[in-house]
Amino acid sequence: MPGSQRPGPLDPSRSARIDEGTLPRVAMCEPRPTGGFGGPVMDWAMEQVSECLSRVYAEMQEQTRRFAREMCANGDCSVSPAGVHYVTEDRIDAFGHCYMGCRGTQRCGAEETEFWGENREIVVETASIMTLGLVDHNSFDEDLFNQRLGRQLALRSPGTDSYQLCYRAVLLGSVKLHNQTGSGRAGFMRVYNCADITIEGRHYPAGLEVLPAEYISRVIP
């Protein structure tokens, strides 16, 4: 953010390590939607990358949706006191960036994936600063970390399925989370709702949903 200093995007001193993540090391039951003008900026930034990484980006979007569904199906989701089975938005976001780094390295090469991936984050972060937050980007450091982690996983385990590598990284707590799951609306959270549920007479379908925060934090009579 303004006034802070960050190493350059290709600084080799900035490493991601398996033991530096922020998730607890236990199983917990589409990249995050952006508010304001964030979507168009991210779309523009993605259009600047190579054809190879553009294909990986499209693949990542589908695999991230698969990740949310399978976290639910495998019982690796969170369960709220009110009975909501859900996956937090920051876990989904972390998987997406890990997958992009991992699969991009496997298909397009580590250097190309690092250059375009990290500079894309810088473009969006700069836009966020210049627009005073109208462009939503609440996870700059976490995005860079998870991309680097994905690249490292690909280099350590060449030929291993990148989806499985990043799924496991989330479960082991190797990823970094931004821990901001707000929806932009006071008192609400954006989560992936694992199954249709009705609470206090209101129906919430399965999928990416904005739910009252109280449904996540407390028991509903």
C-alpha positions in Angstrom: 0.0 0.0 0.0 1.1 3.7 -0.2 4.3 4.3 1.7 5.2 0.6 1.9 8.2 -1.0 0.2 8.1 -4.3 -1.6 10.9 -6.1 -3.3 10.6 -6.2 -7.1 8.5 -8.9 -8.7 11.5 -11.0 -9.8 13.5 -10.6 -6.6 14.9 -14.1 -5.8 15.1 -13.3 -2.1 11.3 -13.5 -1.9 10.6 -17.2 -1.4 7.6 -19.2 -0.6 8.0 -22.2 1.7 5.7 -25.0 2.6 6.0 -24.1 6.3 5.1 -20.4 5.9 1.4 -20.7 5.1 -1.4 -19.5 7.2 -3.9 -22.3 7.4 -4.0 -24.7 10.3 -2.5 -28.1 9.4 -5.8 -29.9 9.5 -8.3 -30.7 6.8 -11.0 -28.0 6.5 -14.1 -28.7 5.0 -13.3 -19.4 -9.7 -11.1 -16.9 -8.1 -12.9 -14.4 -6.0 -15.3 -12.1 -7.7 -14.1 -8.5 -7.6 -16.1 -5.4 -6.8 -16.2 -2.0 -8.4 -13.9 -1.7 -11.4 -11.7 -4.6 -10.4 -13.1 -7.1 -12.9 -12.3 -5.1 -16.1 -8.8 -4.2 -14.8 -8.0 -7.8 -14.1 -9.5 -8.8 -17.5 -7.3 -6.3 -19.2 -4.2 -7.4 -17.3 -4.8 -11.0 -18.2 -5.2 -10.1 -21.9 -1.6 -8.9 -21.9 -0.1 -12.2 -21.1 1.1 -14.9 -23.5 -1.2 -17.1 -25.4 0.1 -20.1 -23.4 -0.8 -18.5 -20.0 -4.1 -17.3 -21.3 -5.1 -20.9 -21.9 -3.8 -21.8 -18.4 -5.9 -19.0 -17.0 -9.1 -20.4 -18.6 -8.2 -23.8 -17.3 -7.6 -22.4 -13.8 -11.0 -20.9 -13.7 -12.6 -24.3 -14.3 -10.3 -26.1 -11.9 -11.0 -23.6 -9.2 -14.7 -24.2 -9.5 -13.9 -27.9 -9.3 -11.8 -27.3 -6.2 -14.7 -25.6 -4.3 -17.1 -28.5 -5.2 -14.7 -31.2 -4.2 -13.8 -29.5 -0.9 -17.4 -29.8 -0.1 -17.8 -33.4 -1.4 -14.7 -34.6 0.4 -15.7 -33.1 3.7 -12.8 -30.7 3.7 -15.1 -27.7 4.2 -15.9 -25.6 7.2 -19.2 -26.1 9.2 -20.7 -23.1 10.9 -22.7 -23.3 14.2 -25.8 -22.6 12.2 -25.2 -25.7 10.0 -23.8 -24.0 6.9 -21.2 -26.2 5.1 -19.0 -23.8 3.2 -15.6 -23.0 1.8 -14.2 -19.5 2.5 -13.5 -17.2 -0.4 -9.9 -16.7 0.6 -9.2 -20.5 0.4 -10.7 -20.6 -3.1 -8.6 -17.6 -4.1 -5.4 -19.1 -2.7 -6.0 -22.3 -4.6 -6.5 -20.4 -7.9 -3.2 -18.6 -7.6 -1.4 -21.7 -6.6 -2.8 -23.5 -9.6 -1.9 -20.7 -11.9 1.7 -20.8 -10.8 1.9 -24.6 -10.8 0.1 -25.3 -14.1 1.7 -22.3 -15.8 5.1 -23.6 -14.9 4.3 -27.0 -16.2 2.9 -25.8 -19.5 4.6 -22.5 -20.2 7.8 -22.5 -18.1 8.7 -21.0 -14.7 10.2 -17.8 -15.9 7.3 -16.9 -18.2 4.8 -17.7 -15.5 6.7 -15.7 -12.9 7.1 -12.7 -15.1 3.5 -12.4 -16.3 1.9 -13.6 -13.0 3.7 -11.3 -10.7 3.5 -8.3 -12.9 -0.2 -8.8 -13.4 -0.6 -8.6 -9.6 1.4 -5.4 -9.6 -0.8 -3.9 -12.3 -3.9 -4.6 -10.4 -2.4 -3.5 -7.0 -1.3 -0.2 -8.6 -4.8 0.3 -10.0 -6.2 -0.3 -6.6 -4.0 2.3 -5.0 -4.6 4.9 -7.7 -8.4 4.5 -7.5 -8.4 4.5 -3.7 -9.8 1.0 -3.5 -12.4 1.2 -6.3 -10.4 -1.6 -7.9 -10.7 -4.3 -5.3 -7.4 -6.0 -4.5 -7.2 -7.1 -0.9 -4.6 -9.9 -1.3 -1.4 -8.6 -3.1 1.2 -10.3 -0.9 -0.9 -13.5 -0.5 -1.4 -13.7 -4.3 2.3 -13.4 -5.0 3.1 -16.0 -2.3 0.6 -18.5 -3.6 1.8 -18.1 -7.2 5.4 -18.7 -6.1 4.4 -21.7 -4.1 2.6 -23.1 -7.1 5.8 -22.7 -9.2 7.9 -24.4 -6.6 5.5 -27.3 -6.4 5.7 -27.8 -10.1 9.5 -27.7 -10.1 9.7 -30.1 -7.1 7.2 -32.6 -8.6 7.4 -32.4 -12.4 4.7 -34.5 -14.0 2.5 -34.5 -10.9 -1.1 -33.2 -11.4 -1.1 -29.5 -10.5 -4.7 -29.7 -9.3 -3.7 -32.4 -6.7 -0.6 -30.5 -5.7 -2.5 -27.3 -4.9 -5.5 -29.0 -3.3 -3.1 -30.7 -0.9 -1.3 -27.4 -0.3 -4.5 -25.9 0.9 -5.2 -28.8 3.2 -1.7 -28.7 4.6 -1.8 -25.0 5.3 1.0 -24.3 2.9 -0.9 -21.4 1.2 -1.3 -17.9 2.6 -4.8 -16.5 3.2 -5.8 -12.9 3.1 -8.4 -13.6 5.8 -10.9 -11.1 4.4 -14.1 -12.8 3.4 -16.3 -9.8 3.4 -18.7 -9.2 0.5 -18.4 -5.4 0.5 -21.7 -5.3 2.4 -21.6 -4.8 6.1 -22.7 -7.9 8.0 -22.3 -10.3 5.1 -19.7 -12.8 3.9 -19.0 -14.3 0.5 -18.5 -18.0 0.7 -19.0 -21.1 -1.4 -22.1 -22.7 0.0 -21.8 -26.5 -0.3 -25.5 -27.4 -0.4 -28.9 -25.8 -0.6 -29.9 -24.6 2.8 -32.9 -22.7 4.3 -32.3 -20.6 7.4 -34.9 -18.5 9.0 -37.2 -19.1 6.1 -34.8 -18.0 3.5 -33.4 -20.3 0.9 -29.7 -20.1 -0.1 -28.7 -22.3 -3.1 -25.4 -24.2 -3.4 -22.6 -22.2 -5.0 -20.9 -18.9 -4.4 -23.2 -17.0 -2.2 -23.3 -13.9 0.0 -24.6 -15.0 3.4 -25.3 -13.0 6.6 -22.1 -13.2 8.7 -24.2 -14.4 11.7 -25.0 -17.6 9.8 -21.3 -18.4 9.8 -20.4 -17.2 13.3 -23.3 -18.3 15.6 -26.1 -20.7 16.1 -29.4 -19.7 14.6 -32.4 -20.7 16.8 
